[in-house]
Amino acid sequence: MVYRSVQITEKSAISGGAIMKKLAIIGASYLQEPLIEKARELGCQTHVFAWKTGDIGERTADFFYPLSIVEKEKILEKCREIGIDGICTIASDLAVVTVNYVAERMGLPGNSMESTELSTNKHLMRKAFETNGDPSPRSILVSSISDLEGIKLCYPVIVKPTDRSGSRGITELFSAQGLESAIEEAEAESFEKKALVEEFVTGQEYSVEFLSFRGNHHFLAMTQKYTTGAPHFIETGHLEPAFVDPETEKRVIQIVTHALDSLKIQNGASHSELKINADGVIRLIEIGGRMGGDFIGSSLVNISTGIDFIEQVIRIALGEEPILVPSRKKEAAAVRFIFSQKDIAVFDRLRNEHPEFLLSYEIHPVTSEAVTDSASRFGYFLFKAEDREALLPYLPQPDAL
């Protein structure tokens, strides 16, 4: 059965915002569309930069400029010509580099290029964590398997690119068999053609969403993550709020706050990924100086906290203090991604049993093509309820600890 894209979410109330400010947005894909929509809703004039490929943001922006998001100097020149008041992006590590480059050179709110490098290069991130005492896995930078000569690895290990997101190029190995090909795959996905070989951290995976403004960090939400597990750990679903006790949440907030300082993050959203094992030990996996993707930043945080995350990202980009008071009722929220007909069957069951839970969905025909990363999934469905437990029957089975 084929389903068309449907959107039935209500828009949150606007509690304030700058009028007629000029906001530059880096990226025009569906990931940036909620940001474009919210900026226009707040009365901002939107100036969107991206390579022209027919993405939705090309049509919805007030002004579109066909420049690749990596063309920092050209974008900077145009932003100076426009006289932008702020610049931002969501859910894109690559776009973050250009955002902060332009912001730094124009004296606009953002993060330094030093911070940008620390939060987009996983090797430099690991070094910063190690230097500052933040709990994270042991990691080895490699450009080929020969770099591991004389180094004894304790398996299992994770091999990943140094500078990608979206589960691209990630492999778990339980022995040396396949190590060379895993490194080659990670390097092929890496922009700088390097990979990390890291110790594997056990435990339930979570993400943590923060807002930072002038160096002050504000916790928003903790998301329980569901993944395919080994070897590629592709996200199958997310739930907010996560099932964690208050004391554990308090320790997570302390650890992430310290790590954000280690990465010198001052302004905007951040998306931290970590694991908590059966003994309660917390280990940081990575932190991005941007909003989380997979509907976490654009939808789940808003529903579960009552705070409009995207609006606050825009406010910070414009130099305005974020509004951290809920503007709507808090509810539990979840998203499940389509990998197979089994997921579509769960969607059908949800639509039959609790149609009132369903917020939006987009489901494409499931083919025989393997899902190798987040971009190759066959769709999603987003849902909410007052009771978090009511959502569990429609989520994937929890990951093994």
C-alpha positions as a printed NumPy array, in Angstrom:
array([[ 0.   ,  0.   ,  0.   ],
       [ 1.289,  3.5  , -0.847],
       [ 0.595,  6.542,  1.311],
       [ 0.901, 10.152,  0.287],
       [ 2.658, 12.679,  2.459],
       [ 0.254, 14.181,  4.961],
       [ 0.779, 16.982,  7.474],
       [-1.797, 17.489, 10.183],
       [ 0.178, 19.124, 12.983],
       [-1.044, 22.343, 14.498],
       [ 1.252, 25.367, 14.579],
       [ 2.398, 26.567, 17.963],
       [ 1.427, 30.003, 19.212],
       [ 3.971, 32.707, 18.607],
       [ 4.983, 34.504, 21.771],
       [ 7.184, 37.087, 20.162],
       [ 9.94 , 37.673, 17.641],
       [11.756, 40.218, 15.559],
       [ 9.765, 41.967, 12.823],
       [11.24 , 42.355,  9.335],
       [14.68 , 41.124, 10.343],
       [16.746, 39.594,  7.546],
       [17.643, 35.994,  8.369],
       [20.081, 33.94 ,  6.284],
       [19.439, 30.191,  6.263],
       [22.041, 27.735,  5.01 ],
       [20.443, 24.803,  3.21 ],
       [17.154, 24.42 ,  1.33 ],
       [16.224, 20.758,  1.821],
       [13.216, 19.429,  3.722],
       [15.408, 19.52 ,  6.851],
       [15.49 , 23.323,  6.681],
       [11.855, 23.824,  5.707],
       [10.555, 24.038,  9.319],
       [13.16 , 26.738,  9.948],
       [12.117, 28.697,  6.844],
       [ 8.447, 28.417,  7.781],
       [ 9.026, 29.513, 11.371],
       [11.198, 32.463, 10.349],
       [ 8.501, 33.758,  8.017],
       [ 5.863, 33.153, 10.702],
       [ 7.915, 35.341, 13.039],
       [ 7.991, 38.115, 10.459],
       [11.555, 37.579,  9.268],
       [12.645, 37.996,  5.67 ],
       [14.265, 34.685,  4.651],
       [17.427, 34.519,  2.521],
       [18.198, 30.882,  1.714],
       [21.499, 29.616,  0.301],
       [21.938, 26.178, -1.299],
       [22.934, 24.46 , -4.524],
       [19.964, 24.534, -6.896],
       [18.496, 21.012, -6.976],
       [14.748, 21.66 , -6.784],
       [14.519, 21.406, -2.979],
       [11.466, 22.806, -1.231],
       [13.331, 25.731,  0.328],
       [14.066, 27.123, -3.107],
       [10.338, 27.778, -3.496],
       [ 9.377, 28.78 ,  0.041],
       [12.206, 31.25 ,  0.73 ],
       [11.618, 34.958,  0.21 ],
       [14.974, 35.063, -1.577],
       [16.946, 32.062, -2.836],
       [20.613, 32.114, -3.863],
       [21.981, 29.135, -5.844],
       [25.274, 28.846, -3.973],
       [26.624, 25.623, -2.51 ],
       [26.517, 25.631,  1.28 ],
       [30.294, 25.122,  1.348],
       [30.993, 28.319, -0.639],
       [31.65 , 30.308,  2.51 ],
       [33.298, 33.345,  0.934],
       [30.612, 33.844, -1.704],
       [27.87 , 33.456,  0.889],
       [29.65 , 35.892,  3.199],
       [29.924, 38.442,  0.384],
       [26.214, 38.142, -0.397],
       [25.206, 38.312,  3.282],
       [27.181, 41.538,  3.664],
       [25.461, 42.926,  0.59 ],
       [22.026, 41.974,  1.982],
       [22.837, 43.246,  5.464],
       [21.551, 40.185,  7.289],
       [20.649, 40.397, 10.984],
       [21.362, 36.737, 11.725],
       [22.257, 33.396, 10.191],
       [21.386, 29.821, 11.163],
       [20.663, 26.256, 10.063],
       [19.236, 23.113, 11.627],
       [20.244, 19.442, 11.502],
       [23.305, 19.859,  9.251],
       [26.91 , 19.686, 10.465],
       [28.196, 20.792,  7.061],
       [25.994, 23.893,  7.021],
       [27.067, 24.786, 10.572],
       [30.589, 25.499,  9.308],
       [29.335, 28.173,  6.911],
       [26.878, 29.588,  9.458],
       [29.597, 30.195, 12.033],
       [32.101, 31.412,  9.436],
       [29.713, 34.128,  8.255],
       [28.533, 34.967, 11.776],
       [32.073, 35.361, 13.092],
       [33.131, 37.65 , 10.246],
       [29.992, 39.777, 10.44 ],
       [29.951, 40.04 , 14.237],
       [26.669, 38.138, 14.506],
       [25.682, 35.599, 17.194],
       [27.165, 32.152, 16.595],
       [30.08 , 30.004, 17.651],
       [33.765, 30.51 , 16.928],
       [35.493, 28.62 , 14.139],
       [37.542, 26.866, 16.821],
       [34.334, 25.629, 18.419],
       [32.98 , 24.679, 14.99 ],
       [36.018, 22.523, 14.29 ],
       [35.75 , 20.824, 17.681],
       [32.06 , 20.028, 17.202],
       [32.212, 18.855, 13.57 ],
       [35.416, 16.787, 13.631],
       [34.976, 13.719, 15.827],
       [38.727, 13.22 , 16.312],
       [39.235, 16.756, 17.618],
       [36.096, 16.317, 19.732],
       [37.519, 13.186, 21.361],
       [40.782, 15.023, 22.094],
       [38.868, 17.912, 23.681],
       [36.845, 15.484, 25.813],
       [40.009, 13.688, 26.916],
       [41.784, 16.953, 27.769],
       [38.859, 18.247, 29.801],
       [37.907, 15.022, 31.575],
       [34.611, 14.398, 29.773],
       [33.653, 10.697, 29.756],
       [33.933,  9.314, 26.214],
       [35.3  ,  6.225, 24.418],
       [38.981,  5.656, 23.565],
       [39.493,  6.587, 19.921],
       [42.232,  6.155, 17.289],
       [42.515,  8.311, 14.146],
       [43.405,  6.317, 11.006],
       [43.812,  7.001,  7.305],
       [44.486,  3.326,  6.487],
       [44.7  ,  0.012,  8.315],
       [48.49 ,  0.371,  8.438],
       [48.029,  3.1  , 11.074],
       [46.933,  0.368, 13.499],
       [50.164, -1.64 , 13.237],
       [51.451, -2.442, 16.711],
       [48.206, -1.295, 18.374],
       [46.196, -3.937, 20.213],
       [42.474, -3.397, 19.784],
       [39.923, -4.643, 22.283],
       [36.865, -5.786, 20.367],
       [34.113, -4.914, 19.688],
       [35.049, -1.618, 18.037],
       [33.156,  1.028, 16.088],
       [34.594,  2.394, 12.844],
       [33.182,  5.766, 11.717],
       [34.04 ,  8.792,  9.552],
       [35.578, 11.73 , 11.388],
       [33.114, 14.251, 10.038],
       [29.737, 12.832,  9.006],
       [26.298, 12.358, 10.577],
       [23.146, 10.408,  9.766],
       [24.704,  6.976, 10.542],
       [26.817,  7.188,  7.363],
       [29.829,  4.883,  7.184],
       [29.447,  3.416, 10.68 ],
       [30.324, -0.247, 11.302],
       [30.634, -2.353, 14.457],
       [33.192, -5.167, 14.367],
       [33.619, -8.047, 16.782],
       [36.982, -9.154, 15.358],
       [39.678, -7.962, 12.961],
       [37.779, -9.575, 10.095],
       [36.363, -6.808,  7.931],
       [38.385, -4.049,  9.638],
       [40.142, -2.891,  6.485],
       [36.92 , -2.658,  4.463],
       [35.155, -0.865,  7.345],
       [37.931,  1.734,  7.441],
       [37.733,  2.168,  3.668],
       [33.945,  2.62 ,  3.852],
       [34.243,  5.215,  6.622],
       [36.954,  7.092,  4.723],
       [34.833,  7.096,  1.567],
       [32.047,  8.832,  3.511],
       [34.419, 11.265,  5.249],
       [35.009, 14.714,  3.775],
       [38.622, 14.65 ,  4.963],
       [39.016, 10.932,  4.064],
       [39.867,  9.813,  7.586],
       [38.243,  7.429, 10.037],
       [38.094,  6.697, 13.742],
       [38.4  ,  3.281, 15.343],
       [36.786,  3.471, 18.769],
       [36.045,  1.187, 21.661],
       [32.404,  0.107, 21.645],
       [30.33 ,  1.568, 24.458],
       [27.423, -0.545, 25.701],
       [24.127,  0.759, 27.035],
       [20.881,  2.437, 26.064],
       [21.433,  5.36 , 23.705],
       [19.924,  8.792, 24.264],
       [20.209, 12.249, 22.756],
       [20.104, 15.459, 24.753],
       [18.895, 18.791, 23.411],
       [20.221, 22.074, 24.788],
       [19.993, 25.761, 23.927],
       [22.96 , 28.028, 24.635],
       [22.923, 31.816, 24.775],
       [26.076, 33.822, 25.441],
       [27.71 , 30.821, 27.089],
       [24.8  , 29.888, 29.346],
       [23.451, 26.392, 28.636],
       [19.779, 25.429, 29.056],
       [18.597, 21.812, 29.078],
       [15.456, 21.152, 27.041],
       [14.862, 17.435, 26.583],
       [16.31 , 13.954, 26.697],
       [15.326, 11.594, 23.878],
       [15.267,  7.806, 24.069],
       [16.727,  6.396, 20.852],
       [15.894,  3.157, 19.058],
       [18.379,  1.815, 16.49 ],
       [19.006, -1.16 , 14.233],
       [21.981, -2.088, 16.408],
       [25.079, -3.622, 14.823],
       [26.594, -3.119, 12.398],
       [25.348,  0.344, 11.32 ],
       [23.19 ,  1.671, 14.2  ],
       [20.617,  3.467, 12.062],
       [17.862,  5.155, 14.077],
       [14.534,  3.326, 13.909],
       [12.647,  5.652, 16.256],
       [12.763,  8.273, 19.022],
       [10.71 ,  8.941, 22.163],
       [10.404, 12.037, 24.364],
       [10.586, 12.326, 27.262],
       [12.996,  9.438, 27.782],
       [12.522,  6.835, 30.505],
       [15.201,  8.011, 32.947],
       [14.975,  8.716, 36.662],
       [15.468, 12.301, 37.935],
       [18.89 , 11.59 , 39.445],
       [20.211, 10.135, 36.188],
       [18.823, 13.068, 34.246],
       [20.547, 15.452, 36.646],
       [23.905, 13.704, 36.078],
       [23.366, 13.783, 32.311],
       [22.712, 17.534, 32.424],
       [25.893, 18.111, 34.432],
       [28.024, 16.021, 32.063],
       [26.621, 17.576, 28.881],
       [26.895, 21.12 , 30.266],
       [30.584, 20.541, 31.036],
       [31.16 , 19.003, 27.592],
       [29.53 , 21.975, 25.845],
       [32.096, 24.187, 27.575],
       [34.857, 21.797, 26.474],
       [33.73 , 22.324, 22.873],
       [33.468, 26.099, 23.447],
       [29.831, 26.188, 22.321],
       [28.345, 29.578, 23.197],
       [25.201, 30.117, 21.14 ],
       [22.414, 28.119, 19.536],
       [21.175, 24.576, 19.67 ],
       [23.23 , 21.49 , 20.468],
       [22.504, 17.814, 20.011],
       [24.415, 15.423, 22.287],
       [24.437, 11.636, 21.916],
       [25.394,  9.401, 24.828],
       [24.921,  5.935, 26.288],
       [24.059,  4.819, 29.803],
       [24.932,  1.237, 30.718],
       [23.233, -1.1  , 33.175],
       [25.443,  0.204, 35.998],
       [24.43 ,  3.797, 35.316],
       [27.759,  4.791, 33.763],
       [27.346,  7.664, 31.273],
       [29.613,  7.927, 28.201],
       [29.451, 10.687, 25.592],
       [29.353,  9.505, 21.983],
       [29.392, 12.883, 20.222],
       [27.97 , 16.416, 20.318],
       [26.849, 18.534, 17.389],
       [26.592, 22.302, 17.657],
       [23.199, 22.283, 15.961],
       [19.654, 21.02 , 16.405],
       [19.083, 17.282, 16.169],
       [17.482, 15.893, 13.026],
       [14.987, 13.059, 12.662],
       [12.157, 15.371, 13.877],
       [13.785, 15.667, 17.31 ],
       [14.45 , 19.382, 17.09 ],
       [11.683, 20.316, 14.709],
       [ 8.827, 18.417, 16.411],
       [ 9.503, 16.214, 19.446],
       [11.054, 18.895, 21.667],
       [ 8.207, 21.298, 20.958],
       [ 5.571, 18.695, 21.848],
       [ 7.276, 17.267, 24.938],
       [ 8.462, 20.544, 26.497],
       [ 5.946, 23.092, 25.207],
       [ 8.903, 25.226, 24.062],
       [ 9.189, 26.121, 20.392],
       [12.776, 24.991, 19.759],
       [13.045, 26.406, 16.248],
       [11.751, 29.801, 17.339],
       [14.432, 29.969, 20.024],
       [17.165, 29.064, 17.517],
       [16.024, 31.996, 15.39 ],
       [15.859, 34.35 , 18.367],
       [19.413, 33.45 , 19.392],
       [20.659, 33.915, 15.811],
       [19.157, 37.415, 15.924],
       [20.826, 38.164, 19.261],
       [17.638, 37.878, 21.304],
       [17.36 , 35.916, 24.534],
       [15.47 , 32.626, 24.116],
       [12.04 , 32.208, 25.691],
       [12.226, 29.115, 27.89 ],
       [ 8.694, 29.218, 29.283],
       [ 6.34 , 26.6  , 27.755],
       [ 3.801, 28.11 , 25.377],
       [ 1.725, 24.957, 24.979],
       [ 0.678, 21.846, 26.871],
       [ 3.393, 19.223, 27.346],
       [ 2.732, 15.779, 25.86 ],
       [ 4.744, 12.672, 25.058],
       [ 5.935, 12.43 , 21.454],
       [ 7.525,  9.803, 19.244],
       [ 8.59 ,  9.071, 15.696],
       [ 9.044,  5.696, 14.018],
       [10.882,  5.244, 10.728],
       [ 9.928,  2.913,  7.898],
       [12.371,  0.119,  7.113],
       [10.003, -2.66 ,  6.069],
       [ 6.381, -3.729,  5.666],
       [ 6.414, -4.534,  9.393],
       [ 6.71 , -0.826, 10.166],
       [ 3.858, -0.028,  7.785],
       [ 1.741, -2.651,  9.559],
       [ 2.403, -0.861, 12.875],
       [ 1.405,  2.427, 11.232],
       [-1.853,  0.875, 10.047],
       [-2.522, -0.442, 13.543],
       [-1.892,  2.992, 15.088],
       [-4.181,  4.661, 12.57 ],
       [-6.937,  2.162, 13.332],
       [-6.552,  2.042, 17.119],
       [-5.639,  5.662, 17.91 ],
       [-6.055,  7.981, 14.928],
       [-6.033, 10.895, 17.38 ],
       [-2.35 , 10.144, 18.182],
       [-1.194, 10.614, 14.596],
       [ 0.404, 13.951, 13.704],
       [ 2.093, 13.479, 10.348],
       [ 3.522, 10.807,  8.112],
       [ 5.252, 10.22 ,  4.827],
       [ 5.51 ,  6.631,  3.624],
       [ 7.097,  5.526,  0.362],
       [ 6.909,  2.082, -1.264],
       [ 9.255, -0.363,  0.468],
       [11.711, -1.839, -2.02 ],
       [14.398, -4.506, -1.844],
       [17.056, -1.809, -1.497],
       [18.93 , -2.077,  1.799],
       [18.591,  0.787,  4.284],
       [22.222,  1.777,  4.829],
       [21.804,  5.155,  6.549],
       [19.134,  7.601,  7.7  ],
       [18.647,  9.022,  4.219],
       [17.662,  5.664,  2.696],
       [14.741,  4.885,  5.022],
       [11.284,  4.614,  3.434],
       [ 9.501,  7.25 ,  5.488],
       [ 8.217,  7.96 ,  8.986],
       [ 5.176,  8.527, 11.144],
       [ 5.039, 11.055, 13.974],
       [ 2.638, 10.636, 16.885],
       [ 1.869, 11.919, 20.385],
       [-0.251, 11.207, 23.464],
       [-0.752, 12.564, 26.95 ],
       [ 0.541,  9.291, 28.406],
       [ 4.053,  8.246, 27.363],
       [ 3.291,  4.568, 27.972],
       [ 0.492,  4.739, 25.397],
       [ 3.102,  5.309, 22.668],
       [ 5.259,  2.276, 23.476],
       [ 3.235, -0.332, 21.517],
       [ 3.936,  1.621, 18.327],
       [ 7.681,  2.006, 18.805],
       [10.396, -0.519, 17.854],
       [11.669, -2.96 , 20.439],
       [14.216, -1.308, 22.766],
       [17.893, -1.821, 22.016],
       [19.657, -4.487, 24.022],
       [21.795, -3.019, 26.789]])
